């Protein structure tokens, strides 16, 4: 630019050489300047300076309401330089030749900045109030910030133009927005409407008893996500209602699980969640739980209808055996509470009653639904002993896996003889009872009453239900001269659940807390996993209905769990094996802060914002620019914003924008903030010597007053630091008895505006000129 000015002034000199006494003509002149802004409107408050080449500022004035400024010129010159400053406008520099241009000029100002405005709304089109909008100028840092009002409108003014900007939006409860690139033109008011997606979705509804339809209070509702475990949990209110929040997910990876005392576990079908959506479990879709246990009750009477008191009564589960015992009361009634769903019969053993023999008497098989109640009526059966020589009974006793049970006691009883014949199984689980009184003749015609065969073994439910052919028979008949086969499968009373706790990389996770829940009952046992992640629960009561659920927890991880009780409801007495894999709930963010030249930026502040819940984390980079932030949320759907804060040596910048740490242990994000720049130099006096104590002002383009002020040191030096790179400034030195000067030593023309460079110092020396004697203080 300076070369263009010199060439232009040389041409002007040739013209003025033809004009006699040009210098004399300039003396005592008035210059009227009309300054206009946008659309030609008068610009008031602008600063107009007239600079004499080689001298400095010889006249200055501000424009009035009509945009006019009058300058009285006392320093004669053939050519002047006119500089006009306006708030928010680019500085205008132009020459003024009095002889050629005359006493009046009009200066049109060009806006220095642009404006960005628009509407911030959510995915439903509802305005979002209180959203924070930030405009980051590429390579220079944060340019402007604003908040949306009640109507969701934002306005960012004073954006330096031209220039590309990245727009970031953060609002509590919404995913951060950091993807829009906007180009701003000087003087433009650009509109950009933005849509935010909710950070969370809602899962809500109610839990009810399937039989009564009433809401169930105090039930635990858990939200499970495939591959993650338990993300959220709540307890139902008095009316059975609940509400949970969760990140949105496109695939059907969510399920809701309900725990309620004395009820079976309930698990919903898998479902997806759209951003901001609400998954409703209400009305016909509400979550219902079935009571685990019901009851069977009834009355035992003799053949004349009289009650039979104090008689032993057994409750037998079909396919299992005897699961409970009681006795009739004085009125012949009996009750079995806490009965799991299944098919049952009631067997009574009257034995000798009022001097007459009575045989074991059974009810019919009845089905008990969850929480249901069944009544049975039993009439005692008189014992009629019939004898047809002898026969034999033989068979095997095994567990559900088909393994033989040695040492099981087998008892045959008939009528009022409670233990007529007995045997014990051998190592192969076999037994044989010979010389048994036959109740059926060789020709197999119906005859007397058969036998009850009761099998008992330690750790197993007793059973009198043969496994082959006679599962529902009341009695086992022994045929004269024959061997009757009766095989039994006993269901163990206890089992085991063993497993392994791993992290997301399938490595053993020791010291995790493992809790075993029994469906319908709550916590059964808990333990700490070993160093290799192993856990084991032994001698667990084998539930007749339902099963167990295992949950593993460790600090820094999401709880891991099997989804349903059936996942580990293996055959009773067997060992159920479970592997629980825990996802990390926290992650580490680290990296290096370096400028555009790759040099470290020490002590830079790195800030992370989670817009979903408003939490923030920050740290300071070390001397080499390295930073690290630990324990950042690493759950699915968490979105963060990373910023490098304003420090003494750098300008703020948005380095990464939105990011997700889901399923990662650590992530590297290197940050590159723009370094601030400096303007400095030396001021020389009229005699060429360094000038100490001189006032030096820094003028920023677009301002009509000095931005900063300083004084020179003893060696005449000055410095203005931490200036925004890319912006333009000028330096003016002055003081008593001298003309304010923006000129460098030896310059004959005005110095153009200085552009600050990132991380560098721009040199701007200044030379003072003596003021005319008339202007000096007396």
Residue pairs with C-beta under 8 A, 6 or more apart in sequence:
1 752
2 749
2 751
2 752
5 95
5 749
5 750
5 752
6 748
6 749
8 95
9 53
9 79
9 95
9 748
9 749
12 78
12 79
12 95
12 97
12 100
13 78
13 79
15 97
15 100
16 22
16 78
16 79
16 97
16 99
19 25
19 99
22 78
22 98
22 99
23 76
23 77
23 78
24 76
25 98
25 99
26 73
26 76
26 77
26 78
26 98
26 99
27 73
27 74
27 76
28 73
28 74
29 73
29 98
29 103
30 70
30 71
30 72
30 73
30 103
31 50
31 59
31 70
31 71
31 73
31 96
31 98
31 103
31 104
31 105
32 68
32 69
32 70
32 103
32 104
32 105
33 48
33 63
33 68
33 69
33 70
33 71
33 82
33 84
33 104
33 105
33 106
33 107
34 42
34 67
34 68
34 104
34 105
34 106
34 107
35 42
35 43
35 46
35 48
35 63
35 67
35 68
35 69
35 84
35 86
35 106
35 107
35 109
36 42
36 43
36 67
36 106
36 107
36 108
36 109
37 43
37 67
37 86
37 89
37 109
37 111
38 111
38 187
40 108
41 67
42 63
42 65
42 66
42 67
42 68
43 63
43 67
43 86
43 89
43 109
44 63
44 64
44 65
44 66
44 67
45 62
45 63
45 86
45 87
45 704
46 62
46 63
46 67
46 69
46 84
46 85
46 86
46 87
46 89
46 109
46 704
47 60
47 61
47 62
47 84
47 85
47 86
47 704
47 705
48 60
48 61
48 62
48 63
48 69
48 71
48 82
48 83
48 84
48 85
48 107
49 57
49 59
49 60
49 82
49 83
49 84
49 85
50 57
50 58
50 59
50 60
50 71
50 73
50 80
50 81
50 82
50 96
51 57
51 58
51 80
51 81
51 82
51 83
51 742
51 743
51 750
52 58
52 75
52 77
52 80
52 81
53 77
53 79
53 80
53 81
53 743
53 747
53 748
53 749
53 750
54 743
54 747
54 748
54 769
55 75
55 77
55 739
55 741
55 743
55 769
56 734
56 738
56 739
56 740
56 741
56 742
56 743
56 768
56 769
57 732
57 734
57 739
57 740
57 741
57 742
58 73
58 74
58 75
58 77
58 80
58 739
59 71
59 72
59 73
59 74
59 75
60 71
61 69
61 70
61 71
62 69
62 704
63 69
73 80
74 772
74 774
74 775
75 739
75 772
78 97
78 98
78 99
79 95
79 96
79 97
80 95
80 96
80 97
80 98
81 93
81 94
81 95
81 96
81 749
81 750
82 92
82 93
82 94
82 95
82 96
82 105
82 107
83 91
83 92
83 93
83 750
84 91
84 92
84 107
84 109
85 91
85 699
85 701
85 702
85 703
85 704
86 109
86 702
86 704
87 702
87 703
87 704
88 111
88 112
88 113
88 158
88 702
89 109
89 110
89 111
89 112
89 702
90 109
90 110
90 111
90 112
90 186
90 701
90 702
91 701
91 702
91 728
91 730
91 753
92 107
92 108
92 109
92 110
93 750
93 752
93 753
94 107
96 105
110 186
110 187
111 161
111 186
111 187
112 160
112 161
112 186
112 701
112 702
113 157
113 158
113 159
113 160
113 161
113 184
113 186
113 702
114 159
114 161
114 184
114 185
114 186
114 187
114 188
114 189
114 190
115 155
115 156
115 157
115 158
115 159
115 188
115 189
115 190
116 135
116 155
116 156
116 159
116 165
116 167
116 182
116 184
116 189
116 190
116 191
116 192
117 153
117 154
117 155
117 156
117 189
117 190
117 191
117 192
118 153
118 154
118 191
118 192
118 193
118 194
119 127
119 151
119 152
119 153
119 154
119 193
119 194
120 127
120 128
120 131
120 133
120 148
120 152
120 153
120 154
120 169
120 171
120 193
120 194
120 195
120 196
121 127
121 128
121 152
121 193
121 194
121 195
121 196
122 128
122 174
122 195
122 196
122 197
122 198
122 276
123 195
123 196
123 197
123 198
123 275
123 276
124 276
127 148
127 150
127 151
127 152
127 153
128 148
128 152
128 171
128 174
128 196
129 148
129 149
129 150
129 151
129 152
130 147
130 148
130 171
130 172
131 147
131 148
131 152
131 154
131 169
131 170
131 171
131 174
131 196
132 145
132 146
132 147
132 169
132 170
132 171
133 145
133 146
133 147
133 148
133 154
133 156
133 167
133 168
133 169
133 194
134 142
134 144
134 145
134 167
134 168
134 169
134 170
134 654
135 142
135 143
135 144
135 145
135 156
135 159
135 165
135 166
135 167
135 182
136 142
136 143
136 165
136 166
136 167
136 168
136 653
136 654
137 143
137 159
137 160
137 163
137 164
137 165
137 726
138 163
138 164
138 165
138 166
139 596
139 674
139 725
139 726
139 758
140 160
140 163
140 651
140 653
140 674
140 724
140 725
140 726
140 758
141 646
141 650
141 651
141 652
141 653
141 673
141 674
141 724
142 646
142 651
142 652
142 653
142 654
143 156
143 158
143 159
143 160
143 163
143 165
144 156
144 157
144 158
144 159
145 156
146 154
146 155
146 156
147 154
148 154
148 171
159 165
159 184
160 726
160 727
161 184
161 185
161 186
161 187
161 188
162 183
162 184
162 185
162 186
163 183
163 184
163 726
164 181
164 182
164 183
165 181
165 182
165 183
165 184
166 178
166 180
166 181
166 182
166 654
166 657
167 177
167 178
167 180
167 181
167 182
167 192
167 194
168 176
168 177
168 178
168 641
168 654
168 657
169 176
169 177
169 178
169 194
169 196
170 176
170 177
170 609
170 611
170 641
171 196
171 611
172 611
172 612
172 613
172 614
173 198
173 199
173 200
173 611
173 612
173 613
174 196
174 197
174 198
174 199
174 611
174 612
175 196
175 197
175 198
175 199
175 275
175 611
175 612
175 639
175 658
176 609
176 611
176 639
176 640
176 641
176 657
176 658
177 194
177 196
177 658
178 641
178 654
178 657
178 658
179 657
179 658
180 192
180 194
182 190
182 192
184 190
197 248
197 275
197 276
198 248
198 275
198 276
199 247
199 275
199 611
199 612
199 613
199 637
199 639
200 245
200 246
200 247
200 248
200 276
200 612
200 637
201 245
201 246
201 247
201 248
201 273
201 274
201 275
201 276
201 277
201 278
201 279
202 243
202 244
202 245
202 246
202 277
202 278
202 279
203 223
203 243
203 244
203 245
203 246
203 254
203 256
203 273
203 278
203 279
203 281
204 241
204 242
204 243
204 244
204 278
204 279
204 280
204 281
204 282
205 241
205 242
205 279
205 280
205 281
205 282
205 285
205 286
205 287
206 215
206 236
206 239
206 240
206 241
206 242
206 281
206 282
206 286
206 287
207 215
207 216
207 219
207 221
207 236
207 240
207 242
207 258
207 260
207 266
207 286
207 287
207 288
207 289
208 214
208 215
208 216
208 240
208 286
208 287
208 288
208 289
209 216
209 263
209 288
209 289
209 291
209 371
210 288
210 289
210 290
210 291
210 370
211 290
211 291
211 370
211 371
211 372
214 240
215 236
215 238
215 239
215 240
215 241
216 236
216 240
216 260
216 263
216 289
217 236
217 237
217 238
217 239
217 240
218 235
218 236
218 260
218 261
219 235
219 236
219 240
219 242
219 258
219 259
219 260
219 263
219 289
220 233
220 234
220 235
220 236
220 258
220 259
220 260
221 233
221 234
221 235
221 236
221 242
221 244
221 256
221 257
221 258
221 259
221 287
222 230
222 232
222 233
222 256
222 257
222 258
222 259
222 561
223 230
223 231
223 232
223 233
223 244
223 246
223 254
223 255
223 256
224 230
224 231
224 254
224 255
224 256
224 257
224 561
224 563
225 231
225 246
225 249
225 253
225 254
225 636
226 253
226 254
226 255
226 270
227 253
227 583
228 558
228 583
228 635
228 636
229 558
229 559
229 560
229 561
229 582
229 583
230 551
230 558
230 559
230 560
230 561
231 246
231 247
231 558
231 635
231 636
232 244
232 245
232 246
233 244
234 242
234 243
234 244
235 242
236 242
244 256
246 254
246 273
246 637
247 273
247 635
247 636
247 637
247 638
248 273
248 274
248 275
248 276
248 277
248 637
249 272
249 273
249 636
249 637
250 272
250 274
251 272
252 270
252 271
252 272
253 270
253 272
254 270
254 271
254 272
254 273
254 279
255 267
255 268
255 269
255 270
255 271
255 563
256 267
256 268
256 281
256 287
257 265
257 266
257 267
257 268
257 563
257 564
258 265
258 266
258 267
258 287
258 289
259 265
259 517
259 522
260 266
260 289
261 520
261 521
261 522
262 291
262 292
262 293
262 520
262 521
263 289
263 290
263 291
263 292
263 520
264 289
264 290
264 291
264 292
264 370
264 519
264 520
264 545
264 546
264 565
265 289
265 519
265 520
265 546
265 549
265 564
265 565
266 287
266 288
266 289
266 290
267 563
267 564
268 281
268 287
271 279
273 279
281 287
290 370
290 371
291 370
291 371
292 340
292 341
292 370
292 371
292 519
292 520
292 521
292 545
292 546
293 337
293 338
293 339
293 340
293 370
293 371
293 520
294 339
294 341
294 368
294 369
294 370
294 371
294 372
294 373
294 374
295 335
295 336
295 337
295 338
295 339
295 368
295 373
295 374
296 315
296 335
296 336
296 339
296 344
296 346
296 366
296 368
296 373
296 374
296 375
296 376
297 333
297 334
297 335
297 336
297 373
297 374
297 375
297 376
298 333
298 334
298 346
298 363
298 375
298 376
298 377
298 378
299 307
299 328
299 331
299 332
299 333
299 334
299 377
299 378
300 307
300 308
300 311
300 313
300 328
300 332
300 334
300 348
300 350
300 361
300 378
300 379
300 380
301 307
301 308
301 332
301 377
301 378
301 379
301 380
302 308
302 353
302 354
302 358
302 379
302 380
303 379
303 380
303 382
306 332
307 328
307 330
307 331
307 332
307 333
308 328
308 332
308 348
308 350
308 353
308 380
309 328
309 329
309 330
309 331
309 332
310 327
310 328
310 330
311 327
311 328
311 332
311 348
311 349
311 350
311 351
311 353
312 325
312 327
312 348
312 349
313 325
313 326
313 327
313 328
313 334
313 346
313 347
313 348
313 349
314 322
314 324
314 325
314 346
314 347
314 348
314 349
315 322
315 323
315 324
315 325
315 326
315 336
315 339
315 344
315 346
316 322
316 323
316 344
316 345
316 346
316 347
316 464
316 465
317 323
317 340
317 342
317 343
317 344
317 461
317 544
318 342
318 343
318 344
318 345
318 365
318 465
318 471
318 472
319 465
319 471
319 491
320 461
320 463
320 465
320 491
320 544
321 455
321 461
321 462
321 463
321 464
321 465
321 490
321 491
322 461
322 462
322 463
322 464
323 461
323 544
324 336
324 339
326 334
326 335
326 336
327 334
328 334
328 348
334 346
336 346
339 368
340 368
340 543
340 544
340 545
340 546
341 368
341 369
341 370
341 372
341 545
342 367
342 368
342 544
342 545
343 365
343 366
343 367
343 368
344 365
344 366
344 367
344 368
344 374
345 362
345 363
345 364
345 365
345 366
346 362
346 363
346 376
346 378
347 360
347 361
347 362
347 363
347 452
347 464
348 360
348 361
348 362
348 378
348 380
349 360
349 418
350 358
350 359
350 360
350 361
350 380
351 358
351 416
351 418
352 358
352 416
353 380
356 382
357 382
357 383
357 385
357 415
357 416
358 380
358 381
358 382
358 383
358 415
358 416
359 381
359 382
359 383
359 414
359 415
359 416
359 449
360 381
360 413
360 452
360 474
360 475
361 378
361 379
361 380
361 381
362 378
362 474
363 376
363 377
363 378
364 376
365 472
366 374
366 376
367 374
368 374
381 449
383 414
383 415
383 416
383 449
384 448
384 449
385 414
385 415
385 448
385 449
386 439
386 447
386 448
386 449
387 437
387 438
387 439
387 448
388 438
388 439
388 440
388 441
388 442
388 447
388 480
389 438
389 480
389 481
390 434
390 435
390 436
390 437
390 438
390 480
390 481
391 436
391 438
391 440
391 478
391 479
391 480
391 481
391 482
391 483
391 484
392 432
392 433
392 434
392 435
392 436
392 478
392 482
392 483
392 484
393 412
393 421
393 432
393 433
393 436
393 451
393 453
393 476
393 478
393 483
393 484
393 485
393 486
394 430
394 431
394 432
394 433
394 483
394 484
394 485
394 486
395 430
395 431
395 466
395 485
395 486
395 487
395 488
396 404
396 425
396 428
396 429
396 430
396 431
396 487
396 488
397 404
397 405
397 408
397 410
397 425
397 429
397 431
397 455
397 457
397 487
397 488
397 489
397 490
398 404
398 405
398 429
398 487
398 488
398 489
398 490
399 405
399 460
399 489
399 490
399 492
399 573
400 489
400 491
400 492
400 571
400 572
400 573
400 574
401 571
401 573
401 574
403 429
404 425
404 427
404 428
404 429
404 430
405 425
405 429
405 457
405 460
405 490
406 425
406 426
406 427
406 428
406 429
407 424
407 425
407 457
407 458
408 424
408 425
408 429
408 431
408 455
408 456
408 457
408 460
408 488
408 490
409 422
409 423
409 424
409 455
409 456
409 457
410 422
410 423
410 424
410 425
410 431
410 433
410 453
410 454
410 455
411 419
411 421
411 422
411 453
411 454
411 455
411 456
412 420
412 421
412 422
412 433
412 436
412 451
412 452
412 453
412 476
413 419
413 420
413 451
413 452
413 454
414 420
414 437
414 439
414 449
414 450
414 451
414 452
415 449
420 436
420 437
420 451
421 433
421 436
422 433
423 431
423 432
423 433
424 431
425 431
436 451
436 478
437 478
438 478
438 479
438 480
438 481
439 447
439 448
439 449
439 450
439 451
439 477
439 478
440 446
440 447
440 448
440 450
440 477
440 478
440 479
440 480
441 447
441 479
441 480
442 479
442 480
442 481
442 482
444 479
447 477
449 475
450 474
450 475
450 476
450 477
450 478
451 475
451 476
451 477
451 478
452 464
452 475
452 476
453 464
453 466
453 476
453 486
453 488
454 462
454 463
454 464
455 462
455 463
455 464
455 488
455 490
456 462
457 490
459 492
459 493
459 494
459 573
460 490
460 491
460 492
460 493
460 573
461 490
461 491
461 492
461 493
462 490
463 488
463 489
463 490
463 491
465 471
465 472
465 488
466 473
466 476
466 486
466 487
466 488
467 487
467 488
467 489
468 485
468 486
468 487
470 476
470 486
476 484
476 486
477 484
478 484
491 542
491 572
491 573
492 542
492 572
492 573
493 541
493 542
494 538
494 539
494 540
494 541
494 542
494 573
495 540
495 542
495 570
495 572
495 573
495 574
495 575
495 576
496 536
496 537
496 538
496 539
496 540
496 574
496 575
496 576
497 516
497 536
497 537
497 540
497 548
497 550
497 568
497 575
497 576
497 578
498 534
498 535
498 536
498 537
498 575
498 576
498 577
498 578
499 514
499 534
499 535
499 536
499 550
499 577
499 578
499 579
499 580
500 508
500 533
500 534
500 535
500 578
500 579
500 580
501 508
501 509
501 510
501 512
501 514
501 529
501 533
501 535
501 552
501 554
501 560
501 580
501 582
502 508
502 509
502 533
502 579
502 580
502 581
502 582
503 509
503 557
503 581
503 582
503 584
504 581
504 582
504 583
504 584
504 663
504 665
506 581
508 531
508 532
508 533
508 534
509 529
509 533
509 552
509 554
509 557
509 582
510 529
510 530
510 531
510 532
510 533
511 528
511 529
511 531
511 554
512 528
512 529
512 533
512 535
512 552
512 553
512 554
512 557
512 582
513 526
513 527
513 528
513 529
513 552
513 553
513 554
514 526
514 527
514 528
514 529
514 535
514 550
514 551
514 552
514 580
515 523
515 525
515 526
515 550
515 551
515 552
515 553
516 523
516 524
516 525
516 526
516 537
516 540
516 548
516 549
516 550
517 523
517 524
517 548
517 549
517 550
517 551
518 524
518 541
518 543
518 546
518 547
518 548
519 543
519 546
519 547
519 548
519 549
519 565
520 546
524 537
524 540
524 548
525 537
525 540
527 535
527 536
527 537
529 535
529 552
535 552
540 548
542 572
542 573
543 569
546 565
546 569
547 565
547 566
547 567
547 568
547 569
548 565
548 568
548 569
548 576
549 561
549 562
549 564
549 565
549 567
549 568
550 561
550 562
550 568
550 578
550 580
551 559
551 560
551 561
551 580
552 559
552 560
552 561
552 580
552 582
553 559
553 560
554 582
556 584
556 585
556 586
556 631
557 582
557 583
557 584
557 585
558 582
558 583
558 584
558 585
558 635
559 582
560 580
560 581
560 582
560 583
561 580
562 568
562 578
562 580
567 578
568 576
568 578
569 576
570 576
583 634
583 663
584 634
584 663
584 664
584 665
585 633
585 634
585 635
586 630
586 631
586 632
586 633
586 634
587 632
587 633
587 634
587 661
587 664
587 665
587 666
587 667
588 628
588 629
588 630
588 631
588 632
588 665
588 666
588 667
589 608
589 628
589 629
589 632
589 640
589 642
589 661
589 666
589 667
589 669
590 626
590 627
590 628
590 629
590 666
590 667
590 668
590 669
591 626
591 627
591 668
591 669
591 670
591 671
592 600
592 621
592 624
592 625
592 626
592 627
592 670
592 671
593 600
593 601
593 604
593 606
593 621
593 625
593 626
593 627
593 644
593 650
593 670
593 671
593 672
593 673
594 600
594 601
594 625
594 670
594 671
594 672
595 601
595 650
595 672
595 673
595 674
595 675
595 758
595 759
596 672
596 674
596 675
596 758
596 759
597 759
599 675
599 759
600 621
600 623
600 624
600 625
600 626
601 621
601 625
601 644
601 647
601 649
601 650
601 673
601 675
602 621
602 622
602 623
602 624
602 625
602 649
603 620
603 621
603 623
603 647
603 648
603 649
604 620
604 621
604 625
604 627
604 644
604 645
604 647
604 649
604 650
604 671
604 673
605 618
605 619
605 620
605 621
605 644
605 645
605 646
605 647
606 618
606 619
606 620
606 621
606 627
606 629
606 642
606 643
606 644
606 645
606 671
607 616
607 617
607 618
607 642
607 643
607 644
607 645
608 616
608 617
608 618
608 629
608 632
608 640
608 641
608 642
608 643
609 615
609 616
609 640
609 641
609 643
610 616
610 633
610 638
610 639
610 640
611 639
611 640
611 641
612 637
612 638
612 639
615 633
617 629
617 631
617 632
618 629
618 645
619 627
619 628
619 629
620 627
621 627
627 671
632 640
632 661
633 640
633 661
634 661
634 662
634 663
634 664
634 665
635 662
636 662
636 663
637 660
637 662
638 660
638 661
638 662
639 658
639 659
639 660
640 658
640 659
640 660
640 661
641 654
641 656
641 657
641 658
642 654
642 655
642 656
642 657
642 659
642 669
642 671
643 652
643 653
643 654
643 655
644 650
644 652
644 653
644 655
644 671
644 673
645 652
646 652
648 722
649 675
649 676
649 722
650 673
650 674
650 675
650 676
651 673
651 674
651 675
651 676
651 724
651 725
652 673
653 671
653 672
653 673
653 674
655 669
655 670
655 671
655 672
655 673
656 669
656 671
659 667
659 669
661 667
674 725
674 758
675 725
675 758
675 759
676 721
676 722
676 723
676 724
676 725
676 756
676 758
676 759
677 723
677 724
677 725
677 756
677 757
677 758
677 759
677 760
677 761
677 762
678 719
678 720
678 721
678 722
678 723
678 756
678 760
678 761
678 762
679 698
679 719
679 720
679 723
679 729
679 731
679 754
679 756
679 761
679 762
679 764
680 717
680 718
680 719
680 720
680 761
680 762
680 763
680 764
681 717
681 718
681 731
681 763
681 764
681 765
681 766
682 690
682 712
682 715
682 716
682 717
682 718
682 765
682 766
683 690
683 691
683 694
683 696
683 712
683 716
683 718
683 733
683 765
683 766
683 767
683 768
684 690
684 691
684 716
684 745
684 765
684 766
684 767
684 768
685 691
685 694
685 738
685 768
686 738
686 767
686 768
686 769
686 770
688 745
688 767
690 712
690 715
690 716
690 717
691 712
691 716
691 733
691 735
691 768
692 712
692 713
692 714
692 715
692 716
693 711
693 712
693 735
694 711
694 712
694 716
694 733
694 734
694 735
694 768
695 709
695 710
695 711
695 733
695 734
695 735
696 709
696 710
696 711
696 712
696 718
696 731
696 732
696 733
696 766
697 706
697 708
697 709
697 731
697 732
697 733
697 734
698 706
698 707
698 708
698 709
698 710
698 720
698 729
698 730
698 731
699 706
699 707
699 729
699 730
699 731
699 732
700 707
700 727
700 728
700 729
701 727
701 728
701 729
701 753
706 732
707 729
708 720
710 718
710 719
710 720
711 718
712 718
712 733
718 731
719 761
720 729
720 731
723 729
723 756
724 756
725 756
725 757
725 758
725 759
726 755
726 756
726 758
727 755
727 756
728 753
728 754
728 755
728 756
729 753
729 754
729 756
730 742
730 751
730 753
730 754
731 742
731 754
731 764
731 766
732 740
732 741
732 742
732 766
733 740
733 741
733 742
733 766
733 768
734 740
734 741
734 768
735 768
736 776
736 777
737 770
737 771
737 776
737 777
738 768
738 769
738 770
738 771
739 768
739 769
739 770
739 771
741 766
741 767
741 768
741 769
742 750
742 751
742 766
743 750
743 751
743 766
743 767
744 751
744 764
744 765
744 766
744 767
745 765
745 766
745 767
746 767
747 767
751 764
754 762
754 764
755 762
756 762
